[in-house]
Amino acid sequence: MPSSDTDVAAAPTEALTYQTITGTANELLISFVERVPYLIAALIVMLIFWLLSKVFKKVVIELLGKQRNHQNLIKVFQRVGAALIFFIGFMIAMVVAIPGFTPAKLIGALGIGSVAIGFAFKDIFQNLLSGILLLLSEPFRIGDQIVSGSFEGTVEDIKIRATTIRTYDGRQVVIPNSDLYTSALTVNTAYKQRRLQLAVGIGYADDIEQAKAQIIQALTRADTVSTLSAPSVIATNLGDSTVDLIVRWFIEDGTQANKVASIDQVLIEVKKALDSAGIDMPFPVRTLDLSDPSVPAIAKQIKQPQNEDN
């Protein structure tokens, strides 16, 4: 009988707990249902401002798209303006969806954790700022071929955070904008003309002036060599077995493909011209002085182990 009394006493407690949980769930459900129209309105607001950001990008293209010399600046207006429009829409949607929400509260919340946020997003903010400065200053543009550190390729896209290049062997490299803005950068296609050079070695018995004349004449037969700037050949060094010459010429298109094609063409034409003129391009030569008394001694030491084995 005592156990039955305990069960009877526990039943009201369980019922009360169940009623409390049920009541709380009902209140939450009612609150959610009441907020559904506001949430839908907030989503509609965000959708409207997202569409406005897309329209803004198209308007910028229509108004400034003809300015071919300022394509990077157009991208700045597009991306920063579209992001600002969407952010305004997000703030309005938050005010509609959340009771009592104000932009001041968001700013206050960010202020409380500003130190932590600053450390967490330091690199992100640095890349964002560097990206905007790169787009404004335009040290390079989409389609330019650049060298940054150990990476070299064609610029495919300049985003706010990073720049994407395609290497000559078909790989994609994403470089943070802060690296491009703070480090040395080479733009191979910044100017129309580009100078190339090739090392050539001739024999000591050959006439240097004749070799120069033959090389210059060979360059005139290469159609990739620019006719606007005169090529040159200069002697640079007396090597171990050759007189070293440097051949320099300009090309009108400084892209990597044209550079490789021009070097290939010039090398072939120079080789043909020197061979036709009988000018030697010798291999490295080594001279052994057999009069040195140490040579027989070394030869004797080499032969001794062979004799002992026999």
C-alpha positions as CSV (number, residue, x, y, z in Angstrom):
1,M,0.0,0.0,0.0
2,P,2.8,2.6,0.7
3,S,4.1,2.1,-2.8
4,S,0.8,2.8,-4.3
5,D,0.6,6.0,-2.3
6,T,4.0,7.1,-3.7
7,D,2.8,6.4,-7.2
8,V,-0.3,8.5,-6.7
9,A,1.8,11.4,-5.3
10,A,4.3,11.2,-8.2
11,A,1.5,11.3,-10.8
12,P,0.5,15.0,-10.3
13,T,4.2,16.0,-10.4
14,E,4.8,14.3,-13.7
15,A,1.5,15.7,-15.0
16,L,2.6,19.2,-13.9
17,T,6.0,18.8,-15.6
18,Y,4.3,17.6,-18.8
19,Q,1.9,20.6,-18.8
20,T,4.9,23.0,-18.3
21,I,6.8,21.5,-21.2
22,T,3.7,21.5,-23.4
23,G,2.9,25.1,-22.5
24,T,6.4,26.3,-23.2
25,A,6.4,24.4,-26.6
26,N,3.0,25.9,-27.5
27,E,4.2,29.4,-26.6
28,L,7.3,28.9,-28.8
29,L,5.2,27.6,-31.6
30,I,2.8,30.5,-31.3
31,S,5.7,33.0,-31.2
32,F,7.2,31.4,-34.3
33,V,3.9,31.5,-36.2
34,E,3.5,35.1,-35.3
35,R,7.0,35.9,-36.6
36,V,6.6,34.0,-39.8
37,P,5.2,37.0,-41.7
38,Y,8.1,39.1,-40.5
39,L,10.6,36.4,-41.5
40,I,9.0,36.2,-45.0
41,A,9.1,40.0,-45.3
42,A,12.8,39.9,-44.2
43,L,13.6,37.4,-46.9
44,I,11.7,39.4,-49.5
45,V,13.7,42.5,-48.5
46,M,17.0,40.7,-48.9
47,L,15.9,39.3,-52.2
48,I,15.0,42.8,-53.4
49,F,18.3,44.2,-52.4
50,W,20.2,41.3,-53.9
51,L,18.4,42.0,-57.2
52,L,19.3,45.7,-56.8
53,S,23.0,44.8,-56.4
54,K,22.8,42.8,-59.7
55,V,21.1,45.7,-61.4
56,F,23.7,48.0,-60.1
57,K,26.5,45.9,-61.6
58,K,24.8,46.0,-65.0
59,V,24.2,49.7,-64.8
60,V,27.9,50.3,-64.1
61,I,28.8,48.1,-67.1
62,E,26.5,50.1,-69.3
63,L,27.8,53.5,-68.1
64,L,31.5,52.7,-67.8
65,G,32.0,49.6,-69.9
66,K,33.4,51.6,-72.8
67,Q,36.3,52.8,-70.6
68,R,38.7,50.1,-71.7
69,N,41.6,51.7,-69.8
70,H,39.8,51.5,-66.4
71,Q,38.4,48.0,-66.3
72,N,39.8,47.4,-62.8
73,L,38.2,50.6,-61.5
74,I,34.9,49.4,-62.9
75,K,35.3,46.2,-60.9
76,V,35.8,48.3,-57.8
77,F,32.6,50.1,-58.3
78,Q,30.8,46.9,-59.1
79,R,31.9,44.8,-56.2
80,V,32.1,47.5,-53.5
81,G,28.8,49.1,-54.5
82,A,27.0,45.7,-54.8
83,A,28.3,44.6,-51.4
84,L,27.2,47.9,-49.8
85,I,23.7,47.6,-51.3
86,F,23.4,44.0,-50.1
87,F,24.6,45.0,-46.6
88,I,22.0,47.7,-46.3
89,G,19.3,45.2,-47.3
90,F,20.7,42.8,-44.7
91,M,20.4,45.4,-42.0
92,I,16.8,46.3,-43.0
93,A,15.9,42.6,-43.0
94,M,17.3,42.1,-39.5
95,V,15.3,45.0,-38.2
96,V,12.1,43.5,-39.8
97,A,12.8,39.9,-38.6
98,I,14.1,40.5,-35.0
99,P,12.1,42.5,-32.5
100,G,14.0,45.4,-31.0
101,F,17.0,45.0,-33.3
102,T,18.8,48.1,-34.3
103,P,22.1,48.8,-36.1
104,A,23.4,50.5,-32.9
105,K,23.1,47.2,-31.1
106,L,25.1,45.4,-33.8
107,I,27.8,48.0,-33.6
108,G,27.9,47.7,-29.9
109,A,28.2,44.0,-30.1
110,L,31.0,44.3,-32.6
111,G,32.7,46.8,-30.3
112,I,32.8,44.4,-27.4
113,G,34.6,41.8,-29.4
114,S,36.6,44.2,-31.6
115,V,40.0,43.0,-30.4
116,A,39.2,39.4,-31.0
117,I,37.6,40.1,-34.3
118,G,40.6,42.3,-35.3
119,F,43.0,39.4,-34.6
120,A,40.8,36.8,-36.3
121,F,40.2,38.8,-39.5
122,K,43.5,40.7,-39.7
123,D,44.7,38.9,-42.8
124,I,41.2,39.1,-44.4
125,F,40.9,42.8,-43.9
126,Q,44.5,43.3,-45.1
127,N,43.8,41.4,-48.3
128,L,40.5,43.3,-48.8
129,L,42.2,46.6,-48.5
130,S,45.1,45.5,-50.8
131,G,42.6,44.3,-53.4
132,I,40.8,47.6,-53.5
133,L,44.1,49.5,-53.8
134,L,45.3,47.2,-56.6
135,L,42.1,47.7,-58.5
136,L,42.3,51.4,-58.1
137,S,46.1,51.8,-58.9
138,E,46.0,49.2,-61.7
139,P,49.6,48.0,-61.7
140,F,48.3,45.2,-63.9
141,R,45.1,44.2,-65.5
142,I,43.2,41.0,-66.4
143,G,45.1,39.4,-69.3
144,D,48.5,40.7,-68.3
145,Q,51.3,38.2,-67.6
146,I,53.0,38.7,-64.3
147,V,55.7,37.2,-62.1
148,S,55.2,37.1,-58.3
149,G,57.7,35.2,-56.3
150,S,58.0,31.8,-57.8
151,F,54.8,32.0,-59.7
152,E,54.4,33.3,-63.3
153,G,51.3,33.3,-65.5
154,T,48.4,35.2,-67.0
155,V,46.0,37.2,-64.7
156,E,42.5,35.6,-65.0
157,D,40.7,37.6,-62.3
158,I,41.3,40.3,-59.7
159,K,39.0,39.8,-56.8
160,I,38.8,41.8,-53.6
161,R,40.6,39.2,-51.5
162,A,42.9,37.4,-54.0
163,T,44.2,37.4,-57.6
164,T,43.9,34.3,-59.8
165,I,46.6,33.6,-62.4
166,R,46.9,30.7,-64.9
167,T,50.5,29.4,-65.2
168,Y,51.9,28.5,-68.6
169,D,51.7,24.8,-67.8
170,G,47.9,25.1,-67.2
171,R,47.7,25.4,-63.4
172,Q,45.6,27.9,-61.4
173,V,47.4,29.8,-58.7
174,V,45.5,32.0,-56.2
175,I,47.7,34.7,-54.7
176,P,46.6,36.9,-51.7
177,N,46.4,40.5,-52.7
178,S,48.5,41.6,-49.7
179,D,51.4,39.6,-51.2
180,L,51.0,41.3,-54.6
181,Y,50.7,44.8,-53.0
182,T,53.6,44.6,-50.6
183,S,56.1,42.5,-52.6
184,A,58.0,43.1,-55.8
185,L,56.0,42.3,-58.9
186,T,57.0,42.0,-62.5
187,V,54.5,42.7,-65.3
188,N,55.9,41.2,-68.5
189,T,53.2,42.7,-70.7
190,A,53.1,46.2,-69.2
191,Y,54.8,47.6,-72.3
192,K,54.3,46.6,-75.9
193,Q,57.9,45.9,-76.7
194,R,60.1,43.4,-74.8
195,R,63.8,42.8,-75.1
196,L,65.1,39.3,-75.3
197,Q,68.7,38.0,-75.3
198,L,70.6,34.8,-76.2
199,A,74.1,33.7,-75.3
200,V,76.4,32.5,-78.2
201,G,79.9,31.2,-77.9
202,I,82.4,31.3,-80.9
203,G,85.9,29.9,-81.2
204,Y,89.0,31.9,-80.4
205,A,90.3,31.5,-83.9
206,D,87.2,33.1,-85.4
207,D,86.8,36.8,-86.3
208,I,84.5,38.5,-83.8
209,E,83.3,41.3,-86.1
210,Q,82.5,38.8,-88.8
211,A,80.5,36.7,-86.3
212,K,78.6,39.8,-85.2
213,A,77.7,40.7,-88.8
214,Q,76.5,37.2,-89.5
215,I,74.3,37.3,-86.4
216,I,72.8,40.7,-87.2
217,Q,72.0,39.5,-90.7
218,A,70.4,36.4,-89.3
219,L,68.2,38.5,-87.0
220,T,66.8,40.3,-90.1
221,R,65.5,37.0,-91.4
222,A,63.5,36.3,-88.2
223,D,60.0,37.9,-88.6
224,T,59.4,37.9,-84.8
225,V,62.2,40.4,-84.3
226,S,61.0,44.0,-84.1
227,T,62.1,46.4,-86.8
228,L,61.4,49.4,-84.7
229,S,64.4,48.9,-82.4
230,A,67.8,47.8,-83.8
231,P,69.2,44.5,-82.4
232,S,72.7,44.3,-81.0
233,V,75.5,41.8,-80.4
234,I,78.2,42.5,-77.8
235,A,81.2,40.5,-76.6
236,T,80.9,39.9,-72.8
237,N,83.5,37.4,-71.8
238,L,86.6,35.3,-72.7
239,G,85.5,31.9,-71.6
240,D,87.5,28.7,-71.1
241,S,87.0,27.6,-74.7
242,T,84.8,30.3,-76.4
243,V,84.5,34.0,-76.8
244,D,81.0,34.7,-75.3
245,L,78.6,37.0,-77.2
246,I,75.2,38.3,-76.1
247,V,72.6,38.7,-78.8
248,R,69.8,41.2,-77.9
249,W,66.7,42.1,-79.8
250,F,63.1,43.3,-79.2
251,I,59.7,41.8,-79.9
252,E,56.5,43.6,-80.5
253,D,54.3,41.2,-78.4
254,G,55.8,40.5,-75.0
255,T,53.6,37.5,-74.2
256,Q,55.3,34.2,-73.1
257,A,54.2,32.4,-76.3
258,N,55.7,35.0,-78.5
259,K,58.9,35.1,-76.4
260,V,59.4,31.3,-76.7
261,A,58.6,31.4,-80.4
262,S,61.1,34.3,-81.1
263,I,63.9,32.7,-79.1
264,D,63.4,29.4,-81.0
265,Q,63.4,31.2,-84.4
266,V,66.4,33.4,-83.6
267,L,68.5,30.5,-82.3
268,I,67.8,28.5,-85.5
269,E,68.7,31.4,-87.8
270,V,71.9,32.3,-85.8
271,K,73.0,28.6,-85.9
272,K,72.4,28.5,-89.7
273,A,74.3,31.7,-90.3
274,L,77.3,30.8,-88.3
275,D,77.5,27.3,-89.8
276,S,77.3,28.8,-93.3
277,A,80.1,31.3,-92.5
278,G,82.3,28.6,-91.2
279,I,82.4,30.1,-87.7
280,D,82.9,27.5,-85.0
281,M,80.8,27.1,-81.8
282,P,83.1,24.8,-79.9
283,F,82.4,22.5,-77.0
284,P,84.3,23.0,-73.8
285,V,88.0,22.0,-74.2
286,R,90.3,20.7,-71.5
287,T,94.1,20.7,-72.0
288,L,96.2,18.0,-70.2
289,D,99.9,18.9,-69.6
290,L,101.7,15.5,-69.7
291,S,105.0,17.2,-68.9
292,D,103.9,17.6,-65.4
293,P,106.0,15.1,-63.3
294,S,103.0,14.3,-61.2
295,V,101.2,12.7,-64.1
296,P,103.4,9.5,-64.5
297,A,103.3,9.1,-60.7
298,I,99.5,9.1,-60.8
299,A,99.4,6.7,-63.7
300,K,101.8,4.4,-61.9
301,Q,99.5,4.4,-58.8
302,I,96.5,3.5,-61.0
303,K,98.4,0.5,-62.6
304,Q,99.7,-0.9,-59.4
305,P,96.4,-2.3,-58.0
306,Q,95.7,-3.8,-61.4
307,N,99.1,-5.7,-61.4
308,E,98.5,-6.9,-57.8
309,D,95.1,-8.3,-58.8
310,N,96.7,-10.2,-61.8
